[in-house]
Amino acid sequence: MHTIKANCATCANSPAVHEIRARVPGLVNVFALPFRDAQWAYPGVGQVPGRHSENHYLTVAAATRLLDLTRKFKAIWPDAPRLTLNDASLEWGGKFDIPGTWEGNPNAHAEHRLGDSIDVRANDAPGAVPLAIRAVVFRWLRKQSRVEDNIPPEFVIDSVNPLREAIGHPNEHFHLRLGDWHEKFKVVRMVIVGALRFAVASVAATEQ
Amino acid sequence: MSGLCASPLLAWPQLNNEGYIDGESIKFDPRSGDYIVTYYGASGNGERLVTLVYETPNKIKPAVKMQIRSTMGRDIAYAYDVSNDRGAKQDIYAFGFSVRSPWWEKPELVTHATAVGQVNAGNLLGAAQAIETRVTYAGSIEATRMKQSSQWLPEVSFAKTNRAFRFNWQAHPNKQPLDDIKPGQHRAGFGLRLPYLPGLVTFGFDGNSKPFGFPGAAGGDSKIWKDIDKLMFGSTAPAPSVKSLGPTVLIPEPFVAQSLATGIRDDLATWVAAGQLSEPLAQRLRSGLDAIGNAAELNNSAGVLGNAEQVFYALFSRHPGMRYEHCENDDEPDKSKADHPELSRLAARAIAFNTFELTKRYFVQQLARR
């Protein structure tokens, strides 16, 4: 939810204020069809009732890429537990404020806003990537990454740039970036431009 | 006069004028060859400046020995041996290359577009089928088109536009002991079998560096995260690369000599861009290849042969000792011989191979028509 305020030097009703809702378009729940029968464990983890209970939303491209990845994982490590998925994005995307305080902590879950990143459990909890293979799984994931930058979007090859987060801590996990920068900029532009257009139209209507 | 302003976002700590939080940096340590990364973020114990060492996966000394061979059918067989020099400090655990070229199959088999379109249309079952088809297809390429020992894992990936693809191999992560190529070792038997003539490709390699992990969540609005991204996944600390030959020029099906001549002709630009072929010589070769294609279109076999001879002369006169026999079953070029300033041995080898294949396939087609 954003508040847009318009100032007008020659209008009688200045300033005009309007509230708009901005959301990342096209996010899907990775536990819904067509992804329900995927290789990942059900249910996912990380839901906090009353605060953010819908935390497994991705873009279709990211979810499809995740599906590719988990199938390969299962083919390589058939005896390992199915991957347990933690936070992706909220249903509308946007700021994923873990403590729910909505102030301070501006960088929290910074990459979980646009539906192109998801965490995979890699600690001592049930269903996590076991310690015995954790390093080699991450090494495998690293090789799924994009190794070029500044290349035209038509040549960008599917990638999964992984990060290993909270290493050595109880919340250790793999953070998988399933999108690409071109998609990301496109989504951000869509959201911002769409919101501003709506706001301008709304404020203009108010002034009339 | 009207103006718009958004409600202010919470921003703590403040970014400085350069877009960083004060104290953040990435510094190269010339003694170790590693990078010292300092960022403001989650530490596992509150937010503060965190300093980590990023060991670059580039302390390797790779080389590739390559062989290309024409098969009885449409495909060209590529074979690669990979080595890691004794002076390397890390093992090589993965390597591969990308090609910018159209794939020869239908794009819907290799991109996410079909699945995304089905989801957007509300046909979730169709999306599931599209995903399944795509995954199965990529698996079939890895199983039938890529070659390696059982200790290595093949992988093919595609651009969503179907305009680029990548082949990778990595030591199979679930076959112990891991078959990483240690300093002083080499591995043979990697290969591809594809309907593409050779062109310039750049092999990239990954050394088995120490795993790099963050004590808390990564990411934020500071520019440091873009820099870290570039360090880990981009070009800040590139691993050594090796130029070699790989599948680049699509052989049309059904075979059309003029179309293939155009493909070989267009690929000359890659060699020019890489500084391995001079533009004046490239223009002469383009003329020769165009003439071959035009003669083939008119079923003028003498014209095909005569123009091919001229192309071969332009290549072989600059690399004495290179012969027709090298075209059909070619080993690594003799590295002891100096490159010609107008034409590298690697470029000469690829263009000669391709011109030979073009003329050979033209005459095979002519024979089949009789």
HADDOCK unambig.tbl for C-alpha pairs under 7 A between the chains (distance, minus, plus):
assign (segid A and resid 2 and name CA) (segid B and resid 7 and name CA) 6.89 0.50 0.50
assign (segid A and resid 3 and name CA) (segid B and resid 6 and name CA) 6.37 0.50 0.50
assign (segid A and resid 3 and name CA) (segid B and resid 7 and name CA) 5.79 0.50 0.50
assign (segid A and resid 4 and name CA) (segid B and resid 4 and name CA) 6.91 0.50 0.50
assign (segid A and resid 4 and name CA) (segid B and resid 5 and name CA) 6.25 0.50 0.50
assign (segid A and resid 4 and name CA) (segid B and resid 6 and name CA) 5.22 0.50 0.50
assign (segid A and resid 4 and name CA) (segid B and resid 7 and name CA) 6.66 0.50 0.50
assign (segid A and resid 5 and name CA) (segid B and resid 4 and name CA) 5.95 0.50 0.50
assign (segid A and resid 5 and name CA) (segid B and resid 5 and name CA) 5.87 0.50 0.50
assign (segid A and resid 5 and name CA) (segid B and resid 6 and name CA) 6.78 0.50 0.50
assign (segid A and resid 6 and name CA) (segid B and resid 2 and name CA) 6.64 0.50 0.50
assign (segid A and resid 6 and name CA) (segid B and resid 3 and name CA) 5.50 0.50 0.50
assign (segid A and resid 6 and name CA) (segid B and resid 4 and name CA) 4.75 0.50 0.50
assign (segid A and resid 6 and name CA) (segid B and resid 5 and name CA) 6.82 0.50 0.50
assign (segid A and resid 7 and name CA) (segid B and resid 2 and name CA) 5.50 0.50 0.50
assign (segid A and resid 7 and name CA) (segid B and resid 3 and name CA) 5.36 0.50 0.50
assign (segid A and resid 7 and name CA) (segid B and resid 4 and name CA) 6.76 0.50 0.50
assign (segid A and resid 8 and name CA) (segid B and resid 1 and name CA) 5.55 0.50 0.50
assign (segid A and resid 8 and name CA) (segid B and resid 2 and name CA) 4.42 0.50 0.50
assign (segid A and resid 8 and name CA) (segid B and resid 3 and name CA) 6.71 0.50 0.50
assign (segid A and resid 9 and name CA) (segid B and resid 1 and name CA) 5.62 0.50 0.50
assign (segid A and resid 9 and name CA) (segid B and resid 2 and name CA) 6.82 0.50 0.50
assign (segid A and resid 10 and name CA) (segid B and resid 1 and name CA) 6.93 0.50 0.50
assign (segid A and resid 33 and name CA) (segid B and resid 124 and name CA) 6.05 0.50 0.50
assign (segid A and resid 34 and name CA) (segid B and resid 124 and name CA) 5.18 0.50 0.50
assign (segid A and resid 34 and name CA) (segid B and resid 125 and name CA) 6.24 0.50 0.50
assign (segid A and resid 34 and name CA) (segid B and resid 127 and name CA) 6.34 0.50 0.50
assign (segid A and resid 34 and name CA) (segid B and resid 128 and name CA) 4.95 0.50 0.50
assign (segid A and resid 60 and name CA) (segid B and resid 116 and name CA) 5.88 0.50 0.50
assign (segid A and resid 61 and name CA) (segid B and resid 112 and name CA) 6.36 0.50 0.50
assign (segid A and resid 61 and name CA) (segid B and resid 116 and name CA) 6.58 0.50 0.50
assign (segid A and resid 64 and name CA) (segid B and resid 131 and name CA) 6.90 0.50 0.50
assign (segid A and resid 68 and name CA) (segid B and resid 135 and name CA) 6.43 0.50 0.50
assign (segid A and resid 76 and name CA) (segid B and resid 174 and name CA) 6.39 0.50 0.50
assign (segid A and resid 77 and name CA) (segid B and resid 174 and name CA) 6.61 0.50 0.50
assign (segid A and resid 103 and name CA) (segid B and resid 10 and name CA) 6.64 0.50 0.50
assign (segid A and resid 104 and name CA) (segid B and resid 10 and name CA) 6.65 0.50 0.50
assign (segid A and resid 104 and name CA) (segid B and resid 12 and name CA) 6.29 0.50 0.50
assign (segid A and resid 106 and name CA) (segid B and resid 10 and name CA) 6.56 0.50 0.50
assign (segid A and resid 106 and name CA) (segid B and resid 11 and name CA) 6.02 0.50 0.50
assign (segid A and resid 106 and name CA) (segid B and resid 12 and name CA) 6.45 0.50 0.50
assign (segid A and resid 107 and name CA) (segid B and resid 219 and name CA) 6.95 0.50 0.50
assign (segid A and resid 107 and name CA) (segid B and resid 220 and name CA) 4.75 0.50 0.50
assign (segid A and resid 107 and name CA) (segid B and resid 221 and name CA) 6.77 0.50 0.50
assign (segid A and resid 109 and name CA) (segid B and resid 217 and name CA) 6.79 0.50 0.50
assign (segid A and resid 110 and name CA) (segid B and resid 219 and name CA) 5.46 0.50 0.50
assign (segid A and resid 110 and name CA) (segid B and resid 220 and name CA) 5.13 0.50 0.50
assign (segid A and resid 111 and name CA) (segid B and resid 219 and name CA) 6.02 0.50 0.50
assign (segid A and resid 136 and name CA) (segid B and resid 173 and name CA) 6.06 0.50 0.50
assign (segid A and resid 140 and name CA) (segid B and resid 173 and name CA) 6.66 0.50 0.50
assign (segid A and resid 145 and name CA) (segid B and resid 233 and name CA) 6.88 0.50 0.50
assign (segid A and resid 146 and name CA) (segid B and resid 233 and name CA) 6.29 0.50 0.50
assign (segid A and resid 147 and name CA) (segid B and resid 233 and name CA) 5.32 0.50 0.50
assign (segid A and resid 147 and name CA) (segid B and resid 234 and name CA) 5.59 0.50 0.50
assign (segid A and resid 148 and name CA) (segid B and resid 234 and name CA) 5.47 0.50 0.50
assign (segid A and resid 148 and name CA) (segid B and resid 235 and name CA) 6.87 0.50 0.50
assign (segid A and resid 149 and name CA) (segid B and resid 234 and name CA) 5.42 0.50 0.50
assign (segid A and resid 149 and name CA) (segid B and resid 235 and name CA) 6.89 0.50 0.50
assign (segid A and resid 154 and name CA) (segid B and resid 159 and name CA) 6.90 0.50 0.50
assign (segid A and resid 154 and name CA) (segid B and resid 161 and name CA) 5.51 0.50 0.50
assign (segid A and resid 154 and name CA) (segid B and resid 163 and name CA) 6.43 0.50 0.50
assign (segid A and resid 155 and name CA) (segid B and resid 100 and name CA) 6.73 0.50 0.50
assign (segid A and resid 155 and name CA) (segid B and resid 159 and name CA) 5.76 0.50 0.50
assign (segid A and resid 155 and name CA) (segid B and resid 163 and name CA) 5.94 0.50 0.50
assign (segid A and resid 155 and name CA) (segid B and resid 164 and name CA) 5.31 0.50 0.50
assign (segid A and resid 156 and name CA) (segid B and resid 159 and name CA) 5.32 0.50 0.50
assign (segid A and resid 157 and name CA) (segid B and resid 157 and name CA) 6.57 0.50 0.50
assign (segid A and resid 157 and name CA) (segid B and resid 158 and name CA) 5.23 0.50 0.50
assign (segid A and resid 157 and name CA) (segid B and resid 159 and name CA) 3.87 0.50 0.50
assign (segid A and resid 157 and name CA) (segid B and resid 160 and name CA) 6.76 0.50 0.50
assign (segid A and resid 157 and name CA) (segid B and resid 164 and name CA) 6.79 0.50 0.50
assign (segid A and resid 157 and name CA) (segid B and resid 165 and name CA) 6.70 0.50 0.50
assign (segid A and resid 158 and name CA) (segid B and resid 157 and name CA) 6.31 0.50 0.50
assign (segid A and resid 158 and name CA) (segid B and resid 158 and name CA) 6.03 0.50 0.50
assign (segid A and resid 158 and name CA) (segid B and resid 159 and name CA) 5.79 0.50 0.50
assign (segid A and resid 163 and name CA) (segid B and resid 213 and name CA) 6.78 0.50 0.50
assign (segid A and resid 164 and name CA) (segid B and resid 213 and name CA) 4.64 0.50 0.50
assign (segid A and resid 164 and name CA) (segid B and resid 214 and name CA) 6.12 0.50 0.50
assign (segid A and resid 165 and name CA) (segid B and resid 213 and name CA) 5.72 0.50 0.50
assign (segid A and resid 165 and name CA) (segid B and resid 214 and name CA) 4.71 0.50 0.50
assign (segid A and resid 165 and name CA) (segid B and resid 215 and name CA) 6.00 0.50 0.50
assign (segid A and resid 165 and name CA) (segid B and resid 216 and name CA) 5.45 0.50 0.50
assign (segid A and resid 165 and name CA) (segid B and resid 217 and name CA) 5.53 0.50 0.50
assign (segid A and resid 165 and name CA) (segid B and resid 218 and name CA) 6.80 0.50 0.50
assign (segid A and resid 166 and name CA) (segid B and resid 44 and name CA) 6.59 0.50 0.50
assign (segid A and resid 166 and name CA) (segid B and resid 214 and name CA) 5.69 0.50 0.50
assign (segid A and resid 166 and name CA) (segid B and resid 215 and name CA) 4.21 0.50 0.50
assign (segid A and resid 166 and name CA) (segid B and resid 216 and name CA) 4.10 0.50 0.50
assign (segid A and resid 166 and name CA) (segid B and resid 217 and name CA) 6.33 0.50 0.50
assign (segid A and resid 167 and name CA) (segid B and resid 213 and name CA) 5.80 0.50 0.50
assign (segid A and resid 167 and name CA) (segid B and resid 214 and name CA) 6.03 0.50 0.50
assign (segid A and resid 167 and name CA) (segid B and resid 215 and name CA) 5.20 0.50 0.50
